[in-house]
Amino acid sequence: MNEIVLYSVLSIGGLGTLMAIVLYIVAQRFKVIEDPRIDTVEERLPGANCGGCGYAGCRNFAEEIVKAGSLDGFNCPPGGSETMKEIADALGLEAEEQEPMVAVVRCSGSLEAAPPKTRFEGLNTCAFAHSLYAGRSGCPYGCLGEGDCVVSCAFDAMYMDKDTGLPVIIEENCVACGACVKACPRDIIELRKKGKKSRRIFVSCINKEKGGVARKNCKVACIGCGKCVKECKFDAITLEDNLAYIDFNKCTLCRKCPPVCPTGAIHEVNLPPRKVKEKKEEDSKEA
Amino acid sequence: MKTFKLGGVHPPENKFSEKQPVEILPVPESVSIPLAQHLGVPANPVVKKGDKVKTGQLIAKGEAFISANIHSSVTGTVTKIDDVIDTSGYRKKAIIIKTEEDEWDGSIDTSDNLIKECNLSREDIVKKINEMGIVGMGGAAFPSHVKLMVPKGKKAEYFLINGVECEPYLTADHRLMLEKGEELMVGITIQMKALGVDKAIIGIENNKPDAIEYIGKLAQEYKGISVEPLKIKYPQGAEKQLIKALINREVPSGKLPIEVGCVVHNVGTAFAVYEAVQKNKPLIERIITVTGSNIEKPCNLMVRIGSPVAALIEVAGGLPDNPGKVISGGPMMGKALNDLDVPVTKGTSGILVFSKKQSGRVPEITCIRCGKCVNTCPMALEPFFLALLVDKQRFEDCEENMIMDCMECGSCHFVCPSGRPLLDSIRVGKSNVGKMIRERSDK
């Protein structure tokens, strides 16, 4: 009995030692030398693997930073400037100040403004609907309302509004990773500068059809009239293919353009209510 | 009786209009003729606003290799060249012509005389077909001259003619075979000459016994042409399935029928070739079936290209109460329209009107792994698996699993007991894989 125990302990123990030696030699022979700085960078990243930086996950982003040896052109949208500064400090590099961005839905073709003419049945994804037909309202540029963007959002920053049939972005949660921009087959969502106190003015339409055609399908479409372009003193608005676009780097939030838009396609976000407008409303109430 | 082996389905036939002789649709007040009626490059207009055009006059030139000429289908004045809604609701360039009294271009023979003799050389026949803007009339509207030019190093042995009409409801080809049999035969001999083949087989499904008998009798007078009755099975009218059924050869994945020595044309195309070569008449009208179970008067109409769909439905008794869907093409592969002013193109084979009840889809539930879609797929694919891969965005794996072989016949969706939109997913996958392949070849 004792002998059996002894032999098994010896043989298994011996085998174990032998294997350990082999493993040690192999490990020494095929050692992968990795820059410890990659781990340093990765530790400081949010770890969401959202792909907003343009690389395949946080690890890959860290590797690329270390490889490049500078932070030029690198940005982690969810982490923002803080994270980039931390990385810069850890690596002894300089970080550029990054302007915070936010995703913006550039379509206001709600069920009311752009009444659906057709009923869609089939695979409920925008990718399929886009390949199949022009859309419920007939606008070939507008939101298809199947919510591919909401599915793509990893930060719970989007939801579909059932009343309007359009996606809504929850600004507090949005980290501007750009996943929704890629998911939208019609490029409706754009990343824009968040701005001070998240105040923004933008054209909420991307329809490039002629004014009359666009208007037929949607009451709030940009008809390319050019009134806003004339109103803008800062050359921030350009008109191309019957569509106005506001450059967020040039826009000073002077608020001259929204009132002149005949269809109300220019939206103001988080700006205080207009004093003049209030007066007018009061007037009308009194009358 | 022959048929293809793998997969296939048997949807209810509902050929309501098979006994209705072809009527001529009155020329509408205005037509809009799209410049892009098929895959490939759109044609370039050669007329401008205000020009007077005669019926059969060239109005747009197809300059690229895969492109076809477009001719005016009416006499009148070009009012504008503008964007017009196409079958999917997107706006595409079209020539809009306001019609006047019909006056045919002088070079066209409008008589009914049958001309059997054709003295043109092979090259001249193909050139003529190209000039007259003939495209495949089966649905995809692929330019016919491209098919008739056999690439170097390949040899055509068989010329196969598709008189299968496997889509339910449609009867346009059936009526054509019964009413224009002689012309059809001459058209086939002309194309045999162009291809340099001596064997032609006409495949007809045996739900058309009158056509099989009539065409069979005619074929005895023509050398090399034979008629083959086929068992009813959808999608027998697909090129690769028809080749398999008629001569038992399999076209390799991603290759064209010429690889196995075949060229396949639709009966409608053969008739159009006859008219183009013998009568000098370009492709400006075609037979379209207008049908549906609540349509008052299902019929087959000879329609000028560019007529609005609404005019066709009007002749068939108008839209029934509570219409659910209007489909351009057959019920299996056709496209639902979102506007009735959409013009008829060279590839429109039918207009179907379905009630709400008929057109609704069954609610989608989870896949139960019954494997029906796998058994049904005529291309030996695994539709459930492909759909899953597409949902997970694994497009490289889709390509590996031969997603591009899918011809979108819809059999998998038709048999799925869970009502899963398999074909919808596969279409998304195909467009993504197609994009991937193009990007790779651009590099």
Interface residues (C-beta under 8 A of the other chain):
Chain A: K117 T118 E121 G122 L123 T125 A127 F128 S131 L132 Y133 A134 G135 G138 P140 E209 V213
Chain B: D83 I85 S88 G89 Y90 R91 A336 N338 D339 G360 R361 P421 D424 S425 R427 V428 S431 N432
